[in-house]
Amino acid sequence: MGLQIYHGGFPGAVWAGAIALLLLLQPARADEPAFIAFSAGAFDVGKDEAAAEGRLEYRSGTRIWIFKPFTGVMGTSDGGAYGYAGVLVDMFYSRRVVATLSFAPGIYGEGDGKDLGHGLEFRSQLEVAYRFNDRSRLGLSFSHMSNASIGDKNPGSESLMLTYAVPVRSLFGD
């Protein structure tokens, strides 16, 4: 029996893959701007309680070592809501391909949707995006939300999202 890594039900193989990506990390480019990201997709994807999900995020352009802070809000079609703040790491595999790992704790309200077992939930995510000439990005992300077993139950939830991130200066100027 080997070492098994789990985070609130999130398979260890996914975490091992994320760690491998970090080891291959090319540092975030200093000239990458702040972004406003718009996302749409599925919450609790592949399960009976699946719902539509939408997100709005602010991704800072300020780096602290390899990390950038970000914050956001999420809502589901069944009234669930999540407000969060955390850190992300951008990894450039070419001029066009960017992988972003992120982690964010936040406050979750289930509405008429899935009970995740606690008000405090943690979201981890991997996003792979295409970077356009204007630095905007179009990507696909997979994320996991879990309370890390601080609640009496910890069913977790996965989301599959399509994201368009646009530089803030494109929206509002310098």
ZAGULO-124607 format. One record per residue (C-alpha): z, x, y; residue in three letters; residue number from 1. Coordinates in steps of 0.5 Angstrom, whole numbers, plus 500, padded with zeros to 3 digits. Layout:
N
pt w = Z&u = X&v = Y&type = Ala&seq = NUM
...
//
This chain:
174
pt w = 500&u = 500&v = 500&type = Met&seq = 1
pt w = 498&u = 503&v = 507&type = Gly&seq = 2
pt w = 500&u = 502&v = 514&type = Leu&seq = 3
pt w = 498&u = 495&v = 516&type = Gln&seq = 4
pt w = 498&u = 494&v = 524&type = Ile&seq = 5
pt w = 499&u = 487&v = 526&type = Tyr&seq = 6
pt w = 500&u = 484&v = 533&type = His&seq = 7
pt w = 502&u = 476&v = 533&type = Gly&seq = 8
pt w = 497&u = 475&v = 527&type = Gly&seq = 9
pt w = 491&u = 479&v = 530&type = Phe&seq = 10
pt w = 488&u = 483&v = 525&type = Pro&seq = 11
pt w = 490&u = 491&v = 524&type = Gly&seq = 12
pt w = 482&u = 493&v = 523&type = Ala&seq = 13
pt w = 481&u = 490&v = 530&type = Val&seq = 14
pt w = 486&u = 494&v = 534&type = Trp&seq = 15
pt w = 484&u = 500&v = 530&type = Ala&seq = 16
pt w = 477&u = 499&v = 532&type = Gly&seq = 17
pt w = 480&u = 498&v = 540&type = Ala&seq = 18
pt w = 484&u = 505&v = 539&type = Ile&seq = 19
pt w = 477&u = 508&v = 536&type = Ala&seq = 20
pt w = 473&u = 506&v = 542&type = Leu&seq = 21
pt w = 479&u = 509&v = 547&type = Leu&seq = 22
pt w = 478&u = 515&v = 543&type = Leu&seq = 23
pt w = 471&u = 515&v = 545&type = Leu&seq = 24
pt w = 472&u = 513&v = 552&type = Leu&seq = 25
pt w = 468&u = 515&v = 558&type = Gln&seq = 26
pt w = 472&u = 515&v = 564&type = Pro&seq = 27
pt w = 471&u = 509&v = 569&type = Ala&seq = 28
pt w = 466&u = 511&v = 574&type = Arg&seq = 29
pt w = 470&u = 512&v = 581&type = Ala&seq = 30
pt w = 465&u = 508&v = 585&type = Asp&seq = 31
pt w = 465&u = 502&v = 580&type = Glu&seq = 32
pt w = 467&u = 496&v = 585&type = Pro&seq = 33
pt w = 472&u = 490&v = 585&type = Ala&seq = 34
pt w = 469&u = 484&v = 581&type = Phe&seq = 35
pt w = 470&u = 476&v = 581&type = Ile&seq = 36
pt w = 469&u = 474&v = 574&type = Ala&seq = 37
pt w = 467&u = 467&v = 572&type = Phe&seq = 38
pt w = 467&u = 466&v = 564&type = Ser&seq = 39
pt w = 466&u = 460&v = 560&type = Ala&seq = 40
pt w = 466&u = 459&v = 552&type = Gly&seq = 41
pt w = 471&u = 456&v = 547&type = Ala&seq = 42
pt w = 478&u = 456&v = 546&type = Phe&seq = 43
pt w = 481&u = 457&v = 539&type = Asp&seq = 44
pt w = 474&u = 458&v = 536&type = Val&seq = 45
pt w = 473&u = 456&v = 529&type = Gly&seq = 46
pt w = 479&u = 452&v = 529&type = Lys&seq = 47
pt w = 480&u = 444&v = 528&type = Asp&seq = 48
pt w = 483&u = 444&v = 535&type = Glu&seq = 49
pt w = 478&u = 448&v = 539&type = Ala&seq = 50
pt w = 476&u = 446&v = 546&type = Ala&seq = 51
pt w = 472&u = 449&v = 552&type = Ala&seq = 52
pt w = 475&u = 454&v = 556&type = Glu&seq = 53
pt w = 473&u = 457&v = 563&type = Gly&seq = 54
pt w = 476&u = 463&v = 567&type = Arg&seq = 55
pt w = 476&u = 466&v = 574&type = Leu&seq = 56
pt w = 479&u = 473&v = 574&type = Glu&seq = 57
pt w = 479&u = 478&v = 580&type = Tyr&seq = 58
pt w = 478&u = 485&v = 577&type = Arg&seq = 59
pt w = 481&u = 490&v = 582&type = Ser&seq = 60
pt w = 476&u = 497&v = 583&type = Gly&seq = 61
pt w = 483&u = 501&v = 584&type = Thr&seq = 62
pt w = 484&u = 505&v = 578&type = Arg&seq = 63
pt w = 491&u = 508&v = 576&type = Ile&seq = 64
pt w = 489&u = 513&v = 571&type = Trp&seq = 65
pt w = 484&u = 510&v = 567&type = Ile&seq = 66
pt w = 487&u = 503&v = 568&type = Phe&seq = 67
pt w = 485&u = 498&v = 573&type = Lys&seq = 68
pt w = 489&u = 491&v = 575&type = Pro&seq = 69
pt w = 487&u = 484&v = 574&type = Phe&seq = 70
pt w = 489&u = 477&v = 575&type = Thr&seq = 71
pt w = 486&u = 471&v = 573&type = Gly&seq = 72
pt w = 487&u = 463&v = 571&type = Val&seq = 73
pt w = 484&u = 460&v = 565&type = Met&seq = 74
pt w = 483&u = 452&v = 563&type = Gly&seq = 75
pt w = 481&u = 448&v = 557&type = Thr&seq = 76
pt w = 478&u = 442&v = 556&type = Ser&seq = 77
pt w = 484&u = 439&v = 553&type = Asp&seq = 78
pt w = 489&u = 441&v = 559&type = Gly&seq = 79
pt w = 491&u = 447&v = 557&type = Gly&seq = 80
pt w = 492&u = 453&v = 562&type = Ala&seq = 81
pt w = 494&u = 460&v = 563&type = Tyr&seq = 82
pt w = 496&u = 464&v = 569&type = Gly&seq = 83
pt w = 496&u = 472&v = 567&type = Tyr&seq = 84
pt w = 496&u = 479&v = 570&type = Ala&seq = 85
pt w = 495&u = 485&v = 567&type = Gly&seq = 86
pt w = 491&u = 492&v = 566&type = Val&seq = 87
pt w = 484&u = 493&v = 563&type = Leu&seq = 88
pt w = 480&u = 500&v = 562&type = Val&seq = 89
pt w = 472&u = 500&v = 563&type = Asp&seq = 90
pt w = 468&u = 505&v = 558&type = Met&seq = 91
pt w = 461&u = 506&v = 559&type = Phe&seq = 92
pt w = 457&u = 508&v = 554&type = Tyr&seq = 93
pt w = 450&u = 508&v = 558&type = Ser&seq = 94
pt w = 448&u = 506&v = 565&type = Arg&seq = 95
pt w = 448&u = 499&v = 562&type = Arg&seq = 96
pt w = 453&u = 498&v = 557&type = Val&seq = 97
pt w = 460&u = 497&v = 559&type = Val&seq = 98
pt w = 466&u = 496&v = 554&type = Ala&seq = 99
pt w = 472&u = 493&v = 557&type = Thr&seq = 100
pt w = 479&u = 493&v = 554&type = Leu&seq = 101
pt w = 484&u = 489&v = 557&type = Ser&seq = 102
pt w = 491&u = 486&v = 556&type = Phe&seq = 103
pt w = 495&u = 481&v = 560&type = Ala&seq = 104
pt w = 502&u = 477&v = 559&type = Pro&seq = 105
pt w = 502&u = 470&v = 562&type = Gly&seq = 106
pt w = 505&u = 463&v = 563&type = Ile&seq = 107
pt w = 501&u = 458&v = 558&type = Tyr&seq = 108
pt w = 502&u = 451&v = 558&type = Gly&seq = 109
pt w = 499&u = 447&v = 553&type = Glu&seq = 110
pt w = 497&u = 440&v = 556&type = Gly&seq = 111
pt w = 494&u = 436&v = 551&type = Asp&seq = 112
pt w = 492&u = 442&v = 547&type = Gly&seq = 113
pt w = 494&u = 447&v = 542&type = Lys&seq = 114
pt w = 502&u = 449&v = 542&type = Asp&seq = 115
pt w = 502&u = 456&v = 542&type = Leu&seq = 116
pt w = 510&u = 456&v = 541&type = Gly&seq = 117
pt w = 512&u = 459&v = 547&type = His&seq = 118
pt w = 511&u = 459&v = 555&type = Gly&seq = 119
pt w = 510&u = 467&v = 555&type = Leu&seq = 120
pt w = 503&u = 469&v = 552&type = Glu&seq = 121
pt w = 500&u = 475&v = 551&type = Phe&seq = 122
pt w = 492&u = 476&v = 551&type = Arg&seq = 123
pt w = 488&u = 482&v = 549&type = Ser&seq = 124
pt w = 481&u = 482&v = 549&type = Gln&seq = 125
pt w = 474&u = 486&v = 548&type = Leu&seq = 126
pt w = 468&u = 485&v = 552&type = Glu&seq = 127
pt w = 462&u = 488&v = 552&type = Val&seq = 128
pt w = 457&u = 487&v = 558&type = Ala&seq = 129
pt w = 450&u = 489&v = 560&type = Tyr&seq = 130
pt w = 451&u = 492&v = 567&type = Arg&seq = 131
pt w = 445&u = 490&v = 572&type = Phe&seq = 132
pt w = 442&u = 495&v = 578&type = Asn&seq = 133
pt w = 447&u = 491&v = 583&type = Asp&seq = 134
pt w = 453&u = 493&v = 578&type = Arg&seq = 135
pt w = 454&u = 485&v = 576&type = Ser&seq = 136
pt w = 455&u = 485&v = 569&type = Arg&seq = 137
pt w = 453&u = 479&v = 564&type = Leu&seq = 138
pt w = 458&u = 480&v = 557&type = Gly&seq = 139
pt w = 461&u = 477&v = 551&type = Leu&seq = 140
pt w = 468&u = 477&v = 550&type = Ser&seq = 141
pt w = 473&u = 476&v = 544&type = Phe&seq = 142
pt w = 480&u = 475&v = 546&type = Ser&seq = 143
pt w = 487&u = 473&v = 542&type = His&seq = 144
pt w = 493&u = 470&v = 545&type = Met&seq = 145
pt w = 499&u = 470&v = 542&type = Ser&seq = 146
pt w = 507&u = 470&v = 544&type = Asn&seq = 147
pt w = 508&u = 476&v = 539&type = Ala&seq = 148
pt w = 513&u = 472&v = 535&type = Ser&seq = 149
pt w = 518&u = 471&v = 541&type = Ile&seq = 150
pt w = 517&u = 464&v = 540&type = Gly&seq = 151
pt w = 520&u = 460&v = 534&type = Asp&seq = 152
pt w = 512&u = 459&v = 532&type = Lys&seq = 153
pt w = 506&u = 464&v = 533&type = Asn&seq = 154
pt w = 500&u = 461&v = 531&type = Pro&seq = 155
pt w = 496&u = 465&v = 536&type = Gly&seq = 156
pt w = 489&u = 463&v = 539&type = Ser&seq = 157
pt w = 482&u = 466&v = 539&type = Glu&seq = 158
pt w = 477&u = 465&v = 545&type = Ser&seq = 159
pt w = 469&u = 467&v = 545&type = Leu&seq = 160
pt w = 467&u = 467&v = 552&type = Met&seq = 161
pt w = 460&u = 469&v = 556&type = Leu&seq = 162
pt w = 462&u = 472&v = 563&type = Thr&seq = 163
pt w = 458&u = 474&v = 569&type = Tyr&seq = 164
pt w = 462&u = 479&v = 573&type = Ala&seq = 165
pt w = 460&u = 480&v = 580&type = Val&seq = 166
pt w = 462&u = 485&v = 585&type = Pro&seq = 167
pt w = 466&u = 482&v = 591&type = Val&seq = 168
pt w = 462&u = 485&v = 596&type = Arg&seq = 169
pt w = 456&u = 482&v = 594&type = Ser&seq = 170
pt w = 460&u = 475&v = 595&type = Leu&seq = 171
pt w = 464&u = 477&v = 601&type = Phe&seq = 172
pt w = 461&u = 483&v = 604&type = Gly&seq = 173
pt w = 465&u = 489&v = 605&type = Asp&seq = 174
//
